Amino acid sequence: MYVILTSKPGQFRTELGEALLPVEAYDYIFCGRKRAHFVIAELKAEAKITIVDESSPPLVNRVPSKFLPKFETVEQARHELEGLMHFGDMDISLVKR
């Protein structure tokens, strides 16, 4: 199973844990600015995913992976990300890291 982890600089970040193996990473660029970072990760076992709200003081949430959308293949996860690329004629791109 694969999941997509999202981080938004200055807002929140999703951290990899023991049950997650990163496979691919992408920056979401909107009108020339990085707006988000996505990691496609293999979910080795059900786990709690750490999400850190970067407000002051930072808040930490641990969300069960059962609540995340899951994909059978990396290709299905990529297809989900590609759906973010189509919003009218906006300047949007995904840059593989």
Secondary structure, 3 states (H helix, E strand, C coil): CEEEEEEECCCEEEECCCCEEEEEEEEEEECCEEEEEEEEEEECCCCEEEEEECCCCCEEEEEEHHHCCCECCHHHHHHHHHHHHCCCCCCEEEEEC
